[in-house]
Structures are given as C-alpha cells and as structure tokens.
Amino acid sequence: MSADLVWRKSARSDVNGQCVEVAASGGGMLIRDSRDPGGGRLGVGAAGWAALLADVRAGRYDALR
C-alpha cells in the first residue's frame, strides 16, 4: 500500500476504538479496522462506496449495533 494514503475516521467514532478508517485510492475507497492499521484492507469501487453510504444514511444497518 502506498505511504501517501490519507486515512480518516469519523468524529463520531467510539472512544473504545471500535471504528473503521477510510482512504481514497484509485477511484474507490479502502476500509480498515482502526485498531489494526497494519492488517487487512477492503477495497470498494466508487459505485459500491456510494451504495454503502446511501444505505448507512438510510439507517439500513442501525439494527446491527
């Protein structure tokens, strides 16, 4: 992975570190566990990222908390 990736996490992240971080890469997004930044990463294309954000905003994952 490129050292020039800029990883971000939500200001609403859990204080216990239970959150993910995202970085733009190659027209899509990379997602990683903030507690394991050197671990695995999930790559999502632009269309998949837009669909995920729409689902989150619509509350489709709220019951999973």
N, C-alpha and C positions, 0 to 999 in steps of 0.2 A: 504494500500500500504506500501511497505517496505521503511523504512527510509534510506536504503543503496542504493537506486536508484541514478544514476548519470544522471542528466538531462543536455542536451546540446541543444544549438540553433546555427544556422548558423551565421557566422561572417558577412554575408550579410543581417542580419535581419534589418527590418525597424526601424529607430530611434524612431518612434512613438509607438513601441511595438507591431506592427501588425505582429506577427510571432508565430510559434509553437516551442515547445521543444520536444525532443525525449529522451527516455531512454531504454536501453536494459533490457528485462525482460523475463525469461523463454523461451529462444529461439526465441523470437519475439521482437517487439518494442511497447512501449507505446508512445502515442502522446497526448500533452495537449496544451492549449492556454497559452502562456507565461504571459498574463495579468491576468489570473485566475488560478494560480498554484494549488490551493486547489479544483478546480472544477472538472468536468468530465474528463475522460481519455478514449482514444480509443486504444484498443489493436489490434495489427496486427501481424499475424504469419509471419514466415520467408519468405515464398513464396509470401505472399501479400506485404510485405515490399520491397522485391526485384522487384516485378512488379511495385509498386508505384515509386520507384527510377528510374527504366528504363523509365517509362512514363514521369517523370519530366525531366530527361536528354534529352529525345527526343522532349521536348517542347510541349507536348500534353495539358498542362494546361496554356500555355502562354496567350492565348486569354481571360482567366478568370480574368486577372488582371485589 
